[in-house]
Every structure is written in C-alpha cells, then in structure tokens.
Amino acid sequence: MFGRRRVIEAEKNLAVKQANVAVANQNYIAGLEKIVSAQENQIAALEGVVEKGEILMKTLRNRIAALENLIATLKDLSGEQAKEGLEAAYKEIEEYRQEYRRILASG
C-alpha cells in the first residue's frame, strides 16, 4: 500500500510537470505570435512609407519636368518678366531637387 502511494504521487507529479510544460509551451507560442504580429505591423507601416515616398518622388520628378518646360518657354520671352520668371523657376527647381535628393538619401 505504501508503494502504491509512491506510484500515485509520482504519477501525479509527472502529470503536474507535463501540464506545466504544456502551459510554458503555450505561453512561448503566444509570445512568438505577438512578435510575429508586431513585425507584420512594422512591415505594413514600412510598406506605407515606401508607397508614400514613391508617390512623392514621382510628384517631384513631374514637377521638375514641368518647371523645366516653363523655363524653356520663358527663355523665348524677353524683358524683365522673363528674367524674374526664370529666376523663380530655377529657385523652385533647386528646392525640388534638394527634396528629391533628401528622399533618396533617407531611403
């Protein structure tokens, strides 16, 4: 009878250890799932930033081309207005080019 109690106690202890291991494994898996979820959220956020950057870069490229066309038109004019328009256009182009370079450098 005394030996039977030891066997029952040993079986009980083994069952408790197995249950503790199962709980630990579940907690570990839950932790990994949280990490994966956080990484997926970070990836989605980065994809959004990349998409916005691509749109901005396309806009800047188009704006630079439009300003260059304006400069070509202004060169055909004469007088003070053409000169002022050219200066303003060149200044704006340089601002857009700097912004474009900043975007490229930050990516």
C-alpha atoms as one frame of an Amber mdcrd trajectory, in Angstrom:
protein
   0.000   0.000   0.000   2.859   2.352   0.855   4.457   1.552  -2.545   1.167
   2.254  -4.296   1.026   5.755  -2.744   4.508   6.487  -4.079   3.470   5.400
  -7.549   0.322   7.549  -7.384   2.336  10.511  -6.058   4.959  10.034  -8.782
   2.246   9.869 -11.451   0.616  12.986 -10.008   3.957  14.840 -10.018   4.622
  13.753 -13.604   1.168  14.941 -14.685   1.753  18.313 -12.986   5.171  18.670
 -14.665   3.688  17.799 -18.062   0.891  20.316 -17.523   3.444  22.983 -16.547
   5.491  22.218 -19.667   2.351  22.438 -21.811   1.447  25.807 -20.275   5.003
  27.073 -20.763   4.913  25.958 -24.397   1.581  27.699 -24.938   2.939  30.878
 -23.382   6.041  30.654 -25.577   3.915  30.188 -28.699   1.685  33.113 -27.686
   4.791  35.259 -27.228   6.106  34.268 -30.656   2.719  35.062 -32.194   2.837
  38.538 -30.631   6.332  39.076 -32.030   5.214  37.965 -35.489   2.166  40.218
 -35.312   4.292  43.199 -34.284   6.726  42.519 -37.124   3.875  42.234 -39.611
   2.567  45.600 -38.400   6.034  47.122 -38.795   6.321  45.721 -42.309   2.905
  47.130 -43.219   3.909  50.525 -41.834   7.164  50.466 -43.796   5.314  49.496
 -46.963   3.063  52.516 -46.423   6.080  54.783 -46.004   7.700  53.374 -49.135
   4.490  53.855 -51.102   4.184  57.469 -49.935   7.835  58.063 -50.773   7.367
  56.643 -54.262   4.347  58.881 -54.824   6.262  61.917 -53.558   9.268  61.126
 -55.728   7.039  60.729 -58.801   5.364  64.044 -57.992   8.714  65.760 -57.592
  10.019  64.321 -60.875   6.884  65.545 -62.650   7.132  68.969 -61.005  10.771
  69.336 -62.027   9.886  68.450 -65.623   7.032  70.996 -65.609   9.345  73.697
 -64.294  11.965  72.876 -66.894   9.289  73.274 -69.576   8.362  76.633 -68.049
  11.979  77.722 -68.195  12.165  76.744 -71.854   9.070  78.852 -72.517  10.410
  81.801 -70.528  13.689  81.731 -72.439  11.758  82.590 -75.588  10.377  85.747
 -73.941  12.262  88.964 -73.494  12.344  91.556 -70.834  12.291  91.784 -67.074
   9.289  89.436 -66.631  11.071  86.603 -68.353  14.141  87.165 -66.225  12.104
  87.158 -62.994  10.178  84.086 -64.101  13.404  82.271 -64.918  14.952  83.107
 -61.571  11.864  81.940 -59.679  11.645  78.749 -61.728  15.324  77.923 -61.208
  14.964  78.517 -57.488  11.911  76.246 -57.320  13.620  73.535 -59.340  16.588
  73.588 -56.992  14.268  73.261 -53.967  12.544  70.264 -55.520  15.857  68.681
 -56.476  17.123  69.058 -52.913  13.923  67.487 -51.574  14.247  64.657 -54.095
  17.880  64.032 -53.085  16.890  64.102 -49.404  14.249  61.442 -50.051  16.703
  59.279 -51.951  19.324  59.631 -49.232  16.880  58.787 -46.428  15.619  55.622
 -48.155
